[in-house]
Amino acid sequence: MIRISGIAVLLLFLAACNNPKNTDEAASTPAAPAEPALVTVPAFNADSAYSYVKAQVDFGPRTPNSAAHDKCATWLANKLKAWADTVYIQKYTATAFDGLKMKSTNIIAAINPQATTRVFISSHWDTRPIADEDDHDRDKPINGADDGGSSTAVAMEIARTIHQQRPEIGVDIILFDSEDYGQPDDSKLPKMQDSWCLGSQYWASHPHVGGYRADFGINLDMVGTADAAFPREGVSATMADWVSQYVWHTAERLGYSSLFVNRIFGQVTDDHYYVNQIIHIPTVDVIRYGEDGFGHHHHTHKDNLDLISKNTLDAVGKVMVQVIYQYNAEKAKKS
Ligand SMILES: [Zn+2]
């Protein structure tokens, strides 16, 4: 994903305004109830997650209308069928900024499909057909080990993990297609609005089951490199603030506050944006963002398996699994 706009300063100002300034007022507020203890969760396996990154990269670039793309879709769906109760294959044709008709497939794996309390983890699984941030071979597709591969691998491993100790709530793993065929900045064509994230735009307008609802969603994107850090993304902090706080606080409780940095940066137009806008499910984005933005490998031929760190995959996976089971425990207590 690529778009970012700088509203960080405004958001930081707003956040600062929320801090209680009147200490008397703060002192008279009753003490908050004790936080629920961290619940025991099944083990997320980083070796397994890494093997799913490699398996995807081994197919070659997963660009729509390619054989590698179709083979990878079949592989993803078959893996998920072993762990989920129902796997929905949502086929659609997306029209790219340049008019290309992309044969696309969203894949949704449902665990406990009957449960009315649900959460979802999502990722895009397609890869960018060009390397427009590279100096060389800009017209060739990237391998997308991090961008597409890492987040899909973590989502797959979450499905395998929770299958071993099923929660009571429903969990959906949603793999969006045709996210990364967005219009390059140097395109000579007329500007097409909303050219990124075509799979999530389609799904949010045509969910896999009618009237689909989830309490919240977490979208993962570029979550695999050794140099990753995940500050809180601005759309998430605006449109799904409680989810953003819940996820980053859970990460802190697990000791991952240096990776899940509790600082808000600008707004990214990623799949979570369209989920929030179109289907109104509060959804956050966990996306790599550092002083170098999305990283030197972003949309270049450097986006290869050698950048992928099991430690990073492990941390992201463990935080996601903990969030799912904390929420499950809190819901079970109330029902
Ligand atoms: Zn991308």
Boltz pocket constraint, residues with backbone or C-beta under 6 A from the ligand:
constraints:
  - pocket:
      binder: B
      contacts: [[A, 1], [A, 2], [A, 128], [A, 147], [A, 180], [A, 299]]
      max_distance: 6.0
